[in-house]
Amino acid sequence: MTNDDIIKAIAENTQRSKSNSHRIDDLEANTVLLNKMVTALEVLATQQKSMSEHLEKIDLKVTRLEQSPMKRLSALIGYVLAALCTAGAGALFGSYFG
């Protein structure tokens, strides 16, 4: 190997080293960004889980609120029927004993 060949090989090696350094720097920057994205994704997943739990609680409350008027209506119908039965029984006994 001649001096020119050695100089050429060193120059190529130096150029390849610079290129690899740039590529490594780019990879490091991408790794930092990737870590930030993973952290943000973990935070979003935690928030979504929390939001899902809150929505389940709200859904349960809404279901109870929707059922509440039906319970009141059923109770009211029961009271009206009881009153009608009482009035009918009163009228029947009143005419029978009266």
Biopython code that builds the backbone (N, CA, C, O; Angstrom):
import numpy as np
from Bio.PDB.StructureBuilder import StructureBuilder

atoms = [
    (1, "MET", "N", (0.835, -1.168, 0.000)),
    (1, "MET", "CA", (0.000, 0.000, 0.000)),
    (1, "MET", "C", (0.889, 1.243, 0.000)),
    (1, "MET", "O", (1.851, 1.348, 0.761)),
    (2, "THR", "N", (0.540, 2.157, -0.860)),
    (2, "THR", "CA", (1.334, 3.377, -0.965)),
    (2, "THR", "C", (0.761, 4.433, -0.043)),
    (2, "THR", "O", (-0.335, 4.291, 0.499)),
    (3, "ASN", "N", (1.523, 5.481, 0.117)),
    (3, "ASN", "CA", (1.077, 6.609, 0.950)),
    (3, "ASN", "C", (-0.220, 7.209, 0.412)),
    (3, "ASN", "O", (-1.101, 7.592, 1.181)),
    (4, "ASP", "N", (-0.329, 7.286, -0.918)),
    (4, "ASP", "CA", (-1.556, 7.839, -1.514)),
    (4, "ASP", "C", (-2.763, 6.963, -1.183)),
    (4, "ASP", "O", (-3.850, 7.466, -0.900)),
    (5, "ASP", "N", (-2.556, 5.643, -1.222)),
    (5, "ASP", "CA", (-3.646, 4.726, -0.883)),
    (5, "ASP", "C", (-4.046, 4.870, 0.587)),
    (5, "ASP", "O", (-5.228, 4.846, 0.931)),
    (6, "ILE", "N", (-3.053, 5.018, 1.429)),
    (6, "ILE", "CA", (-3.325, 5.174, 2.866)),
    (6, "ILE", "C", (-4.057, 6.489, 3.117)),
    (6, "ILE", "O", (-5.019, 6.529, 3.884)),
    (7, "ILE", "N", (-3.608, 7.558, 2.478)),
    (7, "ILE", "CA", (-4.246, 8.871, 2.634)),
    (7, "ILE", "C", (-5.682, 8.800, 2.132)),
    (7, "ILE", "O", (-6.591, 9.336, 2.766)),
    (8, "LYS", "N", (-5.888, 8.142, 1.001)),
    (8, "LYS", "CA", (-7.236, 8.002, 0.430)),
    (8, "LYS", "C", (-8.126, 7.190, 1.384)),
    (8, "LYS", "O", (-9.278, 7.557, 1.614)),
    (9, "ALA", "N", (-7.602, 6.096, 1.936)),
    (9, "ALA", "CA", (-8.376, 5.258, 2.859)),
    (9, "ALA", "C", (-8.716, 6.034, 4.129)),
    (9, "ALA", "O", (-9.824, 5.917, 4.651)),
    (10, "ILE", "N", (-7.771, 6.823, 4.625)),
    (10, "ILE", "CA", (-8.022, 7.634, 5.826)),
    (10, "ILE", "C", (-9.080, 8.688, 5.527)),
    (10, "ILE", "O", (-9.950, 8.940, 6.361)),
    (11, "ALA", "N", (-9.020, 9.309, 4.349)),
    (11, "ALA", "CA", (-9.998, 10.325, 3.967)),
    (11, "ALA", "C", (-11.399, 9.705, 3.865)),
    (11, "ALA", "O", (-12.377, 10.288, 4.334)),
    (12, "GLU", "N", (-11.486, 8.522, 3.247)),
    (12, "GLU", "CA", (-12.770, 7.835, 3.141)),
    (12, "GLU", "C", (-13.298, 7.452, 4.523)),
    (12, "GLU", "O", (-14.487, 7.591, 4.809)),
    (13, "ASN", "N", (-12.396, 6.970, 5.367)),
    (13, "ASN", "CA", (-12.772, 6.588, 6.725)),
    (13, "ASN", "C", (-13.247, 7.802, 7.525)),
    (13, "ASN", "O", (-14.213, 7.712, 8.282)),
    (14, "THR", "N", (-12.573, 8.923, 7.357)),
    (14, "THR", "CA", (-12.958, 10.160, 8.033)),
    (14, "THR", "C", (-14.327, 10.619, 7.557)),
    (14, "THR", "O", (-15.173, 11.019, 8.356)),
    (15, "GLN", "N", (-14.535, 10.559, 6.246)),
    (15, "GLN", "CA", (-15.832, 10.973, 5.682)),
    (15, "GLN", "C", (-16.957, 10.065, 6.185)),
    (15, "GLN", "O", (-18.030, 10.545, 6.550)),
    (16, "ARG", "N", (-16.708, 8.758, 6.202)),
    (16, "ARG", "CA", (-17.697, 7.798, 6.694)),
    (16, "ARG", "C", (-17.974, 8.051, 8.182)),
    (16, "ARG", "O", (-19.117, 7.949, 8.627)),
    (17, "SER", "N", (-16.947, 8.375, 8.933)),
    (17, "SER", "CA", (-17.098, 8.658, 10.365)),
    (17, "SER", "C", (-17.970, 9.892, 10.583)),
    (17, "SER", "O", (-18.830, 9.899, 11.464)),
    (18, "LYS", "N", (-17.749, 10.939, 9.777)),
    (18, "LYS", "CA", (-18.571, 12.155, 9.883)),
    (18, "LYS", "C", (-20.027, 11.841, 9.544)),
    (18, "LYS", "O", (-20.951, 12.298, 10.216)),
    (19, "SER", "N", (-20.209, 11.053, 8.489)),
    (19, "SER", "CA", (-21.561, 10.681, 8.077)),
    (19, "SER", "C", (-22.252, 9.876, 9.180)),
    (19, "SER", "O", (-23.421, 10.107, 9.491)),
    (20, "ASN", "N", (-21.524, 8.942, 9.758)),
    (20, "ASN", "CA", (-22.089, 8.136, 10.843)),
    (20, "ASN", "C", (-22.397, 8.984, 12.071)),
    (20, "ASN", "O", (-23.385, 8.735, 12.762)),
    (21, "SER", "N", (-21.562, 9.981, 12.349)),
    (21, "SER", "CA", (-21.808, 10.876, 13.479)),
    (21, "SER", "C", (-23.114, 11.639, 13.288)),
    (21, "SER", "O", (-23.893, 11.794, 14.229)),
    (22, "HIS", "N", (-23.348, 12.116, 12.066)),
    (22, "HIS", "CA", (-24.596, 12.822, 11.770)),
    (22, "HIS", "C", (-25.789, 11.880, 11.932)),
    (22, "HIS", "O", (-26.821, 12.256, 12.487)),
    (23, "ARG", "N", (-25.633, 10.672, 11.445)),
    (23, "ARG", "CA", (-26.724, 9.700, 11.557)),
    (23, "ARG", "C", (-27.007, 9.370, 13.025)),
    (23, "ARG", "O", (-28.167, 9.246, 13.417)),
    (24, "ILE", "N", (-25.971, 9.230, 13.827)),
    (24, "ILE", "CA", (-26.143, 8.944, 15.257)),
    (24, "ILE", "C", (-26.824, 10.120, 15.943)),
    (24, "ILE", "O", (-27.704, 9.928, 16.782)),
    (25, "ASP", "N", (-26.418, 11.346, 15.588)),
    (25, "ASP", "CA", (-27.061, 12.530, 16.168)),
    (25, "ASP", "C", (-28.550, 12.556, 15.824)),
    (25, "ASP", "O", (-29.386, 12.856, 16.676)),
    (26, "ASP", "N", (-28.876, 12.239, 14.564)),
    (26, "ASP", "CA", (-30.278, 12.194, 14.144)),
    (26, "ASP", "C", (-31.041, 11.120, 14.920)),
    (26, "ASP", "O", (-32.173, 11.348, 15.347)),
    (27, "LEU", "N", (-30.431, 9.963, 15.101)),
    (27, "LEU", "CA", (-31.070, 8.882, 15.851)),
    (27, "LEU", "C", (-31.297, 9.277, 17.304)),
    (27, "LEU", "O", (-32.338, 8.954, 17.877)),
    (28, "GLU", "N", (-30.345, 9.964, 17.901)),
    (28, "GLU", "CA", (-30.515, 10.415, 19.284)),
    (28, "GLU", "C", (-31.680, 11.391, 19.389)),
    (28, "GLU", "O", (-32.482, 11.314, 20.320)),
    (29, "ALA", "N", (-31.769, 12.306, 18.434)),
    (29, "ALA", "CA", (-32.873, 13.275, 18.444)),
    (29, "ALA", "C", (-34.208, 12.543, 18.269)),
    (29, "ALA", "O", (-35.187, 12.861, 18.943)),
    (30, "ASN", "N", (-34.240, 11.573, 17.370)),
    (30, "ASN", "CA", (-35.473, 10.809, 17.168)),
    (30, "ASN", "C", (-35.841, 10.000, 18.413)),
    (30, "ASN", "O", (-37.022, 9.850, 18.726)),
    (31, "THR", "N", (-34.854, 9.489, 19.112)),
    (31, "THR", "CA", (-35.105, 8.727, 20.335)),
    (31, "THR", "C", (-35.703, 9.623, 21.408)),
    (31, "THR", "O", (-36.620, 9.215, 22.121)),
    (32, "VAL", "N", (-35.193, 10.831, 21.524)),
    (32, "VAL", "CA", (-35.747, 11.783, 22.492)),
    (32, "VAL", "C", (-37.204, 12.085, 22.154)),
    (32, "VAL", "O", (-38.063, 12.091, 23.036)),
    (33, "LEU", "N", (-37.480, 12.336, 20.874)),
    (33, "LEU", "CA", (-38.858, 12.608, 20.454)),
    (33, "LEU", "C", (-39.756, 11.403, 20.703)),
    (33, "LEU", "O", (-40.894, 11.554, 21.146)),
    (34, "LEU", "N", (-39.251, 10.226, 20.424)),
    (34, "LEU", "CA", (-40.022, 9.006, 20.636)),
    (34, "LEU", "C", (-40.346, 8.821, 22.119)),
    (34, "LEU", "O", (-41.462, 8.432, 22.465)),
    (35, "ASN", "N", (-39.388, 9.096, 22.988)),
    (35, "ASN", "CA", (-39.632, 8.995, 24.431)),
    (35, "ASN", "C", (-40.697, 9.995, 24.878)),
    (35, "ASN", "O", (-41.547, 9.673, 25.708)),
    (36, "LYS", "N", (-40.648, 11.213, 24.323)),
    (36, "LYS", "CA", (-41.664, 12.209, 24.660)),
    (36, "LYS", "C", (-43.047, 11.759, 24.195)),
    (36, "LYS", "O", (-44.042, 11.944, 24.896)),
    (37, "MET", "N", (-43.094, 11.166, 23.000)),
    (37, "MET", "CA", (-44.374, 10.685, 22.481)),
    (37, "MET", "C", (-44.929, 9.548, 23.332)),
    (37, "MET", "O", (-46.131, 9.494, 23.592)),
    (38, "VAL", "N", (-44.066, 8.647, 23.761)),
    (38, "VAL", "CA", (-44.504, 7.531, 24.597)),
    (38, "VAL", "C", (-45.029, 8.055, 25.929)),
    (38, "VAL", "O", (-46.052, 7.583, 26.425)),
    (39, "THR", "N", (-44.338, 9.019, 26.500)),
    (39, "THR", "CA", (-44.789, 9.610, 27.760)),
    (39, "THR", "C", (-46.145, 10.287, 27.581)),
    (39, "THR", "O", (-47.034, 10.133, 28.418)),
    (40, "ALA", "N", (-46.303, 11.032, 26.494)),
    (40, "ALA", "CA", (-47.581, 11.698, 26.221)),
    (40, "ALA", "C", (-48.682, 10.664, 26.012)),
    (40, "ALA", "O", (-49.812, 10.867, 26.456)),
    (41, "LEU", "N", (-48.370, 9.577, 25.351)),
    (41, "LEU", "CA", (-49.352, 8.516, 25.127)),
    (41, "LEU", "C", (-49.773, 7.864, 26.445)),
    (41, "LEU", "O", (-50.947, 7.544, 26.633)),
    (42, "GLU", "N", (-48.830, 7.670, 27.344)),
    (42, "GLU", "CA", (-49.155, 7.113, 28.659)),
    (42, "GLU", "C", (-50.080, 8.054, 29.429)),
    (42, "GLU", "O", (-51.028, 7.611, 30.078)),
    (43, "VAL", "N", (-49.801, 9.340, 29.352)),
    (43, "VAL", "CA", (-50.649, 10.328, 30.029)),
    (43, "VAL", "C", (-52.052, 10.303, 29.431)),
    (43, "VAL", "O", (-53.040, 10.331, 30.164)),
    (44, "LEU", "N", (-52.144, 10.249, 28.109)),
    (44, "LEU", "CA", (-53.447, 10.199, 27.450)),
    (44, "LEU", "C", (-54.211, 8.939, 27.837)),
    (44, "LEU", "O", (-55.419, 8.992, 28.065)),
    (45, "ALA", "N", (-53.519, 7.814, 27.911)),
    (45, "ALA", "CA", (-54.175, 6.562, 28.300)),
    (45, "ALA", "C", (-54.709, 6.656, 29.721)),
    (45, "ALA", "O", (-55.809, 6.184, 30.006)),
    (46, "THR", "N", (-53.942, 7.258, 30.605)),
    (46, "THR", "CA", (-54.383, 7.431, 31.994)),
    (46, "THR", "C", (-55.599, 8.352, 32.052)),
    (46, "THR", "O", (-56.556, 8.078, 32.776)),
    (47, "GLN", "N", (-55.560, 9.430, 31.300)),
    (47, "GLN", "CA", (-56.680, 10.366, 31.284)),
    (47, "GLN", "C", (-57.926, 9.711, 30.684)),
    (47, "GLN", "O", (-59.039, 9.937, 31.157)),
    (48, "GLN", "N", (-57.733, 8.900, 29.644)),
    (48, "GLN", "CA", (-58.866, 8.224, 29.023)),
    (48, "GLN", "C", (-59.499, 7.242, 30.001)),
    (48, "GLN", "O", (-60.724, 7.129, 30.059)),
    (49, "LYS", "N", (-58.687, 6.538, 30.763)),
    (49, "LYS", "CA", (-59.212, 5.596, 31.749)),
    (49, "LYS", "C", (-60.017, 6.348, 32.801)),
    (49, "LYS", "O", (-61.113, 5.930, 33.175)),
    (50, "SER", "N", (-59.466, 7.454, 33.270)),
    (50, "SER", "CA", (-60.164, 8.267, 34.266)),
    (50, "SER", "C", (-61.476, 8.803, 33.706)),
    (50, "SER", "O", (-62.501, 8.788, 34.388)),
    (51, "MET", "N", (-61.443, 9.274, 32.469)),
    (51, "MET", "CA", (-62.640, 9.811, 31.833)),
    (51, "MET", "C", (-63.684, 8.709, 31.654)),
    (51, "MET", "O", (-64.879, 8.943, 31.837)),
    (52, "SER", "N", (-63.233, 7.523, 31.302)),
    (52, "SER", "CA", (-64.152, 6.398, 31.140)),
    (52, "SER", "C", (-64.844, 6.065, 32.455)),
    (52, "SER", "O", (-66.043, 5.790, 32.477)),
    (53, "GLU", "N", (-64.094, 6.092, 33.542)),
    (53, "GLU", "CA", (-64.686, 5.835, 34.860)),
    (53, "GLU", "C", (-65.715, 6.905, 35.209)),
    (53, "GLU", "O", (-66.781, 6.594, 35.740)),
    (54, "HIS", "N", (-65.399, 8.160, 34.914)),
    (54, "HIS", "CA", (-66.344, 9.245, 35.185)),
    (54, "HIS", "C", (-67.603, 9.089, 34.333)),
    (54, "HIS", "O", (-68.714, 9.325, 34.809)),
    (55, "LEU", "N", (-67.424, 8.692, 33.076)),
    (55, "LEU", "CA", (-68.580, 8.511, 32.203)),
    (55, "LEU", "C", (-69.476, 7.379, 32.700)),
    (55, "LEU", "O", (-70.700, 7.469, 32.603)),
    (56, "GLU", "N", (-68.880, 6.325, 33.227)),
    (56, "GLU", "CA", (-69.679, 5.232, 33.781)),
    (56, "GLU", "C", (-70.515, 5.724, 34.959)),
    (56, "GLU", "O", (-71.687, 5.370, 35.089)),
    (57, "LYS", "N", (-69.900, 6.549, 35.824)),
    (57, "LYS", "CA", (-70.636, 7.094, 36.960)),
    (57, "LYS", "C", (-71.776, 7.999, 36.486)),
    (57, "LYS", "O", (-72.889, 7.937, 37.010)),
    (58, "ILE", "N", (-71.488, 8.832, 35.499)),
    (58, "ILE", "CA", (-72.508, 9.742, 34.959)),
    (58, "ILE", "C", (-73.627, 8.941, 34.321)),
    (58, "ILE", "O", (-74.799, 9.277, 34.488)),
    (59, "ASP", "N", (-73.282, 7.880, 33.586)),
    (59, "ASP", "CA", (-74.287, 7.035, 32.951)),
    (59, "ASP", "C", (-75.198, 6.404, 33.997)),
    (59, "ASP", "O", (-76.412, 6.337, 33.804)),
    (60, "LEU", "N", (-74.624, 5.945, 35.093)),
    (60, "LEU", "CA", (-75.413, 5.361, 36.167)),
    (60, "LEU", "C", (-76.364, 6.403, 36.764)),
    (60, "LEU", "O", (-77.529, 6.106, 37.031)),
    (61, "LYS", "N", (-75.864, 7.618, 36.970)),
    (61, "LYS", "CA", (-76.704, 8.677, 37.529)),
    (61, "LYS", "C", (-77.838, 9.046, 36.572)),
    (61, "LYS", "O", (-78.974, 9.249, 36.999)),
    (62, "VAL", "N", (-77.526, 9.131, 35.278)),
    (62, "VAL", "CA", (-78.547, 9.467, 34.283)),
    (62, "VAL", "C", (-79.609, 8.371, 34.231)),
    (62, "VAL", "O", (-80.802, 8.657, 34.127)),
    (63, "THR", "N", (-79.170, 7.126, 34.303)),
    (63, "THR", "CA", (-80.118, 6.010, 34.302)),
    (63, "THR", "C", (-81.046, 6.102, 35.506)),
    (63, "THR", "O", (-82.253, 5.889, 35.388)),
    (64, "ARG", "N", (-80.476, 6.419, 36.662)),
    (64, "ARG", "CA", (-81.307, 6.582, 37.868)),
    (64, "ARG", "C", (-82.294, 7.737, 37.700)),
    (64, "ARG", "O", (-83.458, 7.633, 38.086)),
    (65, "LEU", "N", (-81.814, 8.836, 37.120)),
    (65, "LEU", "CA", (-82.699, 9.986, 36.915)),
    (65, "LEU", "C", (-83.816, 9.653, 35.932)),
    (65, "LEU", "O", (-84.948, 10.104, 36.099)),
    (66, "GLU", "N", (-83.501, 8.868, 34.912)),
    (66, "GLU", "CA", (-84.515, 8.486, 33.946)),
    (66, "GLU", "C", (-85.553, 7.567, 34.585)),
    (66, "GLU", "O", (-86.732, 7.631, 34.237)),
    (67, "GLN", "N", (-85.135, 6.730, 35.498)),
    (67, "GLN", "CA", (-86.045, 5.798, 36.145)),
    (67, "GLN", "C", (-86.875, 6.476, 37.234)),
    (67, "GLN", "O", (-87.965, 6.005, 37.560)),
    (68, "SER", "N", (-86.385, 7.554, 37.787)),
    (68, "SER", "CA", (-87.066, 8.234, 38.887)),
    (68, "SER", "C", (-88.481, 8.675, 38.528)),
    (68, "SER", "O", (-89.394, 8.403, 39.308)),
    (69, "PRO", "N", (-88.723, 9.341, 37.390)),
    (69, "PRO", "CA", (-90.104, 9.722, 37.053)),
    (69, "PRO", "C", (-91.018, 8.504, 36.903)),
    (69, "PRO", "O", (-92.198, 8.575, 37.248)),
    (70, "MET", "N", (-90.492, 7.398, 36.397)),
    (70, "MET", "CA", (-91.315, 6.199, 36.259)),
    (70, "MET", "C", (-91.707, 5.653, 37.623)),
    (70, "MET", "O", (-92.829, 5.180, 37.807)),
    (71, "LYS", "N", (-90.787, 5.716, 38.576)),
    (71, "LYS", "CA", (-91.112, 5.272, 39.927)),
    (71, "LYS", "C", (-92.192, 6.160, 40.530)),
    (71, "LYS", "O", (-93.117, 5.676, 41.182)),
    (72, "ARG", "N", (-92.064, 7.456, 40.307)),
    (72, "ARG", "CA", (-93.056, 8.388, 40.833)),
    (72, "ARG", "C", (-94.419, 8.152, 40.179)),
    (72, "ARG", "O", (-95.452, 8.182, 40.847)),
    (73, "LEU", "N", (-94.407, 7.918, 38.870)),
    (73, "LEU", "CA", (-95.655, 7.666, 38.158)),
    (73, "LEU", "C", (-96.292, 6.376, 38.658)),
    (73, "LEU", "O", (-97.505, 6.321, 38.859)),
    (74, "SER", "N", (-95.494, 5.352, 38.857)),
    (74, "SER", "CA", (-96.023, 4.081, 39.372)),
    (74, "SER", "C", (-96.613, 4.274, 40.763)),
    (74, "SER", "O", (-97.683, 3.746, 41.067)),
    (75, "ALA", "N", (-95.924, 5.018, 41.597)),
    (75, "ALA", "CA", (-96.435, 5.285, 42.946)),
    (75, "ALA", "C", (-97.732, 6.076, 42.874)),
    (75, "ALA", "O", (-98.678, 5.785, 43.606)),
    (76, "LEU", "N", (-97.785, 7.070, 42.000)),
    (76, "LEU", "CA", (-98.993, 7.884, 41.848)),
    (76, "LEU", "C", (-100.160, 7.029, 41.376)),
    (76, "LEU", "O", (-101.268, 7.159, 41.896)),
    (77, "ILE", "N", (-99.931, 6.171, 40.416)),
    (77, "ILE", "CA", (-100.984, 5.279, 39.922)),
    (77, "ILE", "C", (-101.451, 4.356, 41.053)),
    (77, "ILE", "O", (-102.644, 4.090, 41.197)),
    (78, "GLY", "N", (-100.493, 3.875, 41.850)),
    (78, "GLY", "CA", (-100.858, 3.037, 42.996)),
    (78, "GLY", "C", (-101.727, 3.788, 43.990)),
    (78, "GLY", "O", (-102.702, 3.243, 44.508)),
    (79, "TYR", "N", (-101.376, 5.030, 44.256)),
    (79, "TYR", "CA", (-102.162, 5.833, 45.193)),
    (79, "TYR", "C", (-103.573, 6.086, 44.651)),
    (79, "TYR", "O", (-104.553, 6.002, 45.391)),
    (80, "VAL", "N", (-103.668, 6.396, 43.357)),
    (80, "VAL", "CA", (-104.972, 6.661, 42.738)),
    (80, "VAL", "C", (-105.830, 5.401, 42.786)),
    (80, "VAL", "O", (-107.013, 5.458, 43.120)),
    (81, "LEU", "N", (-105.221, 4.258, 42.448)),
    (81, "LEU", "CA", (-105.972, 3.006, 42.490)),
    (81, "LEU", "C", (-106.417, 2.682, 43.914)),
    (81, "LEU", "O", (-107.544, 2.236, 44.133)),
    (82, "ALA", "N", (-105.532, 2.908, 44.874)),
    (82, "ALA", "CA", (-105.894, 2.663, 46.276)),
    (82, "ALA", "C", (-107.035, 3.580, 46.694)),
    (82, "ALA", "O", (-107.959, 3.154, 47.388)),
    (83, "ALA", "N", (-106.969, 4.843, 46.270)),
    (83, "ALA", "CA", (-108.034, 5.790, 46.614)),
    (83, "ALA", "C", (-109.343, 5.375, 45.973)),
    (83, "ALA", "O", (-110.390, 5.441, 46.617)),
    (84, "LEU", "N", (-109.307, 4.944, 44.704)),
    (84, "LEU", "CA", (-110.529, 4.502, 44.022)),
    (84, "LEU", "C", (-111.109, 3.256, 44.690)),
    (84, "LEU", "O", (-112.321, 3.138, 44.873)),
    (85, "CYS", "N", (-110.221, 2.333, 45.048)),
    (85, "CYS", "CA", (-110.692, 1.118, 45.729)),
    (85, "CYS", "C", (-111.291, 1.463, 47.096)),
    (85, "CYS", "O", (-112.314, 0.903, 47.492)),
    (86, "THR", "N", (-110.660, 2.367, 47.795)),
    (86, "THR", "CA", (-111.164, 2.792, 49.098)),
    (86, "THR", "C", (-112.516, 3.481, 48.935)),
    (86, "THR", "O", (-113.444, 3.233, 49.704)),
    (87, "ALA", "N", (-112.617, 4.350, 47.929)),
    (87, "ALA", "CA", (-113.881, 5.051, 47.689)),
    (87, "ALA", "C", (-114.960, 4.051, 47.291)),
    (87, "ALA", "O", (-116.095, 4.142, 47.758)),
    (88, "GLY", "N", (-114.615, 3.109, 46.440)),
    (88, "GLY", "CA", (-115.587, 2.093, 46.032)),
    (88, "GLY", "C", (-116.001, 1.233, 47.192)),
    (88, "GLY", "O", (-117.185, 0.934, 47.348)),
    (89, "ALA", "N", (-115.061, 0.828, 48.008)),
    (89, "ALA", "CA", (-115.384, 0.017, 49.186)),
    (89, "ALA", "C", (-116.228, 0.821, 50.165)),
    (89, "ALA", "O", (-117.164, 0.291, 50.764)),
    (90, "GLY", "N", (-115.905, 2.081, 50.325)),
    (90, "GLY", "CA", (-116.664, 2.964, 51.217)),
    (90, "GLY", "C", (-118.091, 3.119, 50.726)),
    (90, "GLY", "O", (-119.036, 3.071, 51.513)),
    (91, "ALA", "N", (-118.244, 3.303, 49.424)),
    (91, "ALA", "CA", (-119.581, 3.456, 48.857)),
    (91, "ALA", "C", (-120.359, 2.156, 49.006)),
    (91, "ALA", "O", (-121.548, 2.178, 49.326)),
    (92, "LEU", "N", (-119.705, 1.033, 48.779)),
    (92, "LEU", "CA", (-120.357, -0.260, 48.883)),
    (92, "LEU", "C", (-120.792, -0.532, 50.325)),
    (92, "LEU", "O", (-121.935, -0.916, 50.575)),
    (93, "PHE", "N", (-119.879, -0.332, 51.257)),
    (93, "PHE", "CA", (-120.219, -0.544, 52.658)),
    (93, "PHE", "C", (-121.234, 0.494, 53.152)),
    (93, "PHE", "O", (-122.090, 0.188, 53.982)),
    (94, "GLY", "N", (-121.131, 1.714, 52.636)),
    (94, "GLY", "CA", (-122.064, 2.765, 53.036)),
    (94, "GLY", "C", (-123.485, 2.436, 52.597)),
    (94, "GLY", "O", (-124.441, 2.662, 53.339)),
    (95, "SER", "N", (-123.613, 1.904, 51.394)),
    (95, "SER", "CA", (-124.942, 1.560, 50.915)),
    (95, "SER", "C", (-125.442, 0.260, 51.562)),
    (95, "SER", "O", (-126.648, 0.091, 51.738)),
    (96, "TYR", "N", (-124.570, -0.624, 51.904)),
    (96, "TYR", "CA", (-124.927, -1.895, 52.524)),
    (96, "TYR", "C", (-125.303, -1.722, 53.984)),
    (96, "TYR", "O", (-126.269, -2.317, 54.462)),
    (97, "PHE", "N", (-124.528, -0.895, 54.694)),
    (97, "PHE", "CA", (-124.776, -0.686, 56.103)),
    (97, "PHE", "C", (-125.592, 0.576, 56.376)),
    (97, "PHE", "O", (-126.025, 0.799, 57.506)),
    (98, "GLY", "N", (-125.793, 1.361, 55.402)),
    (98, "GLY", "CA", (-126.393, 2.644, 55.612)),
    (98, "GLY", "C", (-127.835, 2.745, 55.488)),
    (98, "GLY", "O", (-128.395, 3.827, 55.660)),
]
sb = StructureBuilder()
sb.init_structure("model")
sb.init_model(0)
sb.init_chain("A")
sb.init_seg("    ")
for serial, (resi, resn, name, xyz) in enumerate(atoms, 1):
    if name == "N":
        sb.init_residue(resn, " ", resi, " ")
    sb.init_atom(name, np.array(xyz, "f"), 0.0, 1.0, " ", f" {name:<3s}", serial, name[0])
structure = sb.get_structure()
